[in-house]
Amino acid sequence: MKLLAQASCLKLVCALLAGGGYVEKVAVSTRQVLSIPPGVSLMDAASFPEVACTVWSTVFMMSCLSKRETFLIHGDSNKIGTIAIQIAKYRGARVFVTTGLVLNRL
């Protein structure tokens, strides 16, 4: 995360690095930068670009999921599953999910 100074305003931002990378400080083009919405933690914001691009490239670019197709997601509670559900529903797919619940009794 870095504060982006543009037009005399400072914003918290995150970025998806070309070729990947995990760093605290980096110089990138403004085209690679996303503003962090209010209420979103820095940890969630840091993972969002990678998760969203992974879903987009595998589900829509490679697999070509389209409107009214059925999409089964195994494991809806992780970040990939959550984003996949949201984007697929937005794009008009019929979404079904599986999930597991583990009860730990002490």
Helices and strands as residue ranges (DSSP letters): E 2-6, E 9-15, G 30-32, E 33-35, H 42-55, I 56-62, E 70-74, H 79-90, E 94-98
